[in-house]
């Protein structure tokens, strides 16, 4: 029953997004009293073209920004190649901590235009996007988002649009976190083991400890069991934490306990 309610709620959110985007599209044209927006091109009444920059971001090296740049140019924005900033960085990184975005802001001046395909290109969450847009607005830079019909996010209409859309996005994220946590709690109650499976079984860990006690190196054991050196070191550290040596122990001899406790980087 709970999942049915969630599906209905998400459907209502999708319908709200569609109707709200249509409403905002009409307001956007009324808001640009002194700017003509034709085929997604910005031209002032004086016939002067502002410099237009494009910012594209992907999260992994196996992705490319080609689709984003194609979408921007297809919308009618004439962006020169030297004014395109593309970078590969996780969306969890704040915009002001991205090398490419900081370089972009340093190049832009008052009156310039920045174009992105989606709002999530500008920040890791709603608060980050808002602070980024406010920073650009203080510099006199217009920010146009194609996913919102090309509306200027620094305008009153754009700020209202961004607030509502971000609020919905945050709500969806909270719902996802809530469902994930509920699923984890249910799995724990059923006795399921969470997390990544151990690389070494209990018998293998015992064998590793025995060989470490005999003087075998970490590197040799990692090759023998086809695991990383860190895995072998972790097994030894767990054993040391569970069986600490008394302060009165004499470590001068090379006995098994001393070999396990000493910090061997090999």
Order of alpha helices (4+ residues) and beta strands (2+ residues): alpha-beta-beta-beta-alpha-beta-alpha-beta-alpha-beta-beta-alpha-alpha-alpha-alpha-alpha
